[in-house]
Structures are given as C-alpha cells and as structure tokens.
Amino acid sequence: MAITTTLEGAARAIVADKNYAHLSVPREDGTILSVVIWAGIDADGNIGVNSAEGRTWPRLLRKAGRATLSWANASNPYEFVSVTAKLVGDSQADGDAGIDALAKKYMDADVYPGHTDAETRVQLTLQPERVTHRV
C-alpha cells in the first residue's frame, strides 16, 4: 500500500478510467453521507466533480471544505484508491462544460443527455492531500 499526497502512476490511472467514485462528507449530525458520482482528474492532479445546485452533497462539501473519495478498479475490485481532498474550486460558470466532459468519459457522449433548464450545474474541484493506493 502506497500513501502519497498526489495522484500519480497506477492510482491516477484508476481515477482517470471509467471507475465510479464514492464521495463521502459529514452531515450536520456527524454521520457520513456517501454518494456514487462521476469524477475526473485534471492536468494538475486535481479531482473534478459535478452536480446540480440544491443537492445535499455539494452543500455539505462546501460546509466541510473537505471530502474523502474512493474508487475501486473495475478490473480488480481489490485494488482501490482513496483520496482525502480539500475543496479548492466551486464554479457554476464551468458547470455545463464539466458535466459534458464527464459524460464523454463515462458515456462517450459529447453532451450530457440530462441537461435541463430547470437546474444549474456546478463544477467542484478537489485538491488531494492524502492518497492511498492498495493493490
């Protein structure tokens, strides 16, 4: 098991692949909310996630300022990556482009098919602080 502060090598490859992420944040009552989401990685090694405004987990992430994310390698579920990260970006301006990029990654669709005028998308960026990779 390797512990670092950056996503690199095989750990980065797991995050970059079509593996689903589990994002966990604390609720107000101290329990943990965990959701399955799409996530990407940028050139700087930061994790990009996307949601619609008004959902619970983005609100909790903003309040906590941190989250733990994990990915299991779909080819070998015993291999996983866990990342504790701090929130460093929060942008509605990048929301639609962010969900489109994730739709390309996970669905091979150029445009996210769930776009609707009824919701505002938000792109959230997380900077890894602790990365654990277990093979």
C-alpha positions as CSV (number, residue, x, y, z in Angstrom):
1,M,0.0,0.0,0.0
2,A,1.4,3.4,-1.0
3,I,0.5,6.7,0.6
4,T,1.3,10.0,-1.1
5,T,0.0,13.5,-1.5
6,T,-0.5,13.3,-5.2
7,L,-2.4,11.2,-7.7
8,E,0.2,9.5,-9.9
9,G,1.0,6.3,-11.7
10,A,-1.5,3.4,-11.3
11,A,-3.6,5.4,-8.7
12,R,-4.0,8.2,-11.3
13,A,-4.9,5.7,-13.9
14,I,-7.8,4.2,-11.8
15,V,-9.2,7.7,-11.3
16,A,-8.8,8.6,-14.9
17,D,-10.6,5.4,-16.1
18,K,-14.4,4.9,-16.1
19,N,-14.4,3.8,-12.5
20,Y,-17.2,5.4,-10.4
21,A,-16.2,7.4,-7.4
22,H,-17.7,7.3,-3.9
23,L,-17.6,10.7,-2.3
24,S,-18.1,11.0,1.5
25,V,-18.8,14.1,3.5
26,P,-20.0,14.7,7.1
27,R,-23.6,15.6,7.7
28,E,-24.6,18.2,10.3
29,D,-25.5,15.4,12.8
30,G,-22.0,13.9,12.5
31,T,-23.0,10.9,10.4
32,I,-21.4,10.4,6.9
33,L,-23.2,10.9,3.6
34,S,-21.7,8.8,0.8
35,V,-22.7,9.2,-2.8
36,V,-21.7,7.4,-6.0
37,I,-20.6,10.0,-8.6
38,W,-18.7,10.6,-11.8
39,A,-15.2,12.2,-11.3
40,G,-12.4,13.3,-13.5
41,I,-8.8,14.4,-13.0
42,D,-7.1,17.4,-14.5
43,A,-3.6,18.1,-15.7
44,D,-2.6,19.3,-12.2
45,G,-3.9,16.1,-10.5
46,N,-7.0,17.8,-9.0
47,I,-10.3,15.9,-9.0
48,G,-13.3,17.4,-10.7
49,V,-16.8,16.5,-9.7
50,N,-20.1,17.9,-10.9
51,S,-23.6,18.3,-9.5
52,A,-26.8,20.3,-9.8
53,E,-27.2,23.2,-7.3
54,G,-29.6,22.4,-4.5
55,R,-28.5,18.8,-3.9
56,T,-27.3,17.8,-0.5
57,W,-23.8,16.6,-1.0
58,P,-22.4,19.8,-2.7
59,R,-23.9,21.8,0.2
60,L,-22.2,19.6,2.7
61,L,-18.9,19.6,0.8
62,R,-18.9,23.4,0.8
63,K,-19.6,23.4,4.6
64,A,-16.9,20.9,5.4
65,G,-14.4,22.1,2.9
66,R,-13.1,18.5,2.5
67,A,-14.2,15.1,1.3
68,T,-12.9,11.6,1.0
69,L,-13.3,9.9,-2.3
70,S,-12.6,6.3,-3.3
71,W,-12.5,4.3,-6.4
72,A,-12.3,0.5,-6.9
73,N,-10.6,-0.7,-10.1
74,A,-13.5,-2.3,-12.1
75,S,-11.0,-4.9,-13.4
76,N,-9.8,-5.9,-9.9
77,P,-12.1,-4.6,-7.1
78,Y,-9.5,-5.4,-4.5
79,E,-7.3,-2.6,-6.0
80,F,-8.5,0.8,-4.8
81,V,-7.6,4.4,-4.4
82,S,-8.7,6.6,-1.5
83,V,-8.2,10.3,-1.6
84,T,-8.7,12.9,1.2
85,A,-9.0,16.2,-0.5
86,K,-9.8,19.9,0.1
87,L,-12.2,21.9,-1.9
88,V,-10.3,24.4,-4.0
89,G,-12.8,25.3,-6.8
90,D,-16.5,26.0,-7.0
91,S,-17.9,27.3,-10.3
92,Q,-21.3,27.5,-11.8
93,A,-19.7,29.0,-14.9
94,D,-17.9,25.7,-15.6
95,G,-20.8,23.5,-14.6
96,D,-22.2,22.6,-18.0
97,A,-18.7,22.1,-19.6
98,G,-17.8,19.9,-16.5
99,I,-20.8,17.6,-16.8
100,D,-20.3,17.3,-20.6
101,A,-16.7,16.3,-20.1
102,L,-17.8,13.6,-17.5
103,A,-20.5,12.4,-19.9
104,K,-17.8,12.0,-22.5
105,K,-15.7,9.9,-20.1
106,Y,-18.5,7.7,-18.7
107,M,-21.0,7.6,-21.6
108,D,-18.9,8.5,-24.7
109,A,-21.5,11.3,-25.3
110,D,-20.4,14.7,-26.4
111,V,-23.1,16.4,-24.5
112,Y,-24.7,15.3,-21.2
113,P,-28.1,13.9,-22.1
114,G,-29.7,15.1,-18.8
115,H,-29.2,18.8,-19.4
116,T,-32.3,20.8,-18.3
117,D,-33.0,24.4,-17.9
118,A,-34.6,23.6,-14.5
119,E,-31.2,23.0,-12.9
120,T,-27.9,24.9,-12.6
121,R,-24.8,22.7,-12.8
122,V,-21.8,23.3,-10.6
123,Q,-18.2,22.2,-11.1
124,L,-16.3,21.5,-7.9
125,T,-12.5,20.9,-7.7
126,L,-10.8,19.0,-5.0
127,Q,-7.0,19.0,-4.4
128,P,-5.6,15.7,-3.0
129,E,-4.0,15.9,0.4
130,R,-3.6,12.2,1.1
131,V,-3.7,9.5,-1.5
132,T,-3.8,5.8,-0.6
133,H,-3.4,3.1,-3.3
134,R,-3.8,-0.5,-2.4
135,V,-3.1,-3.3,-4.9
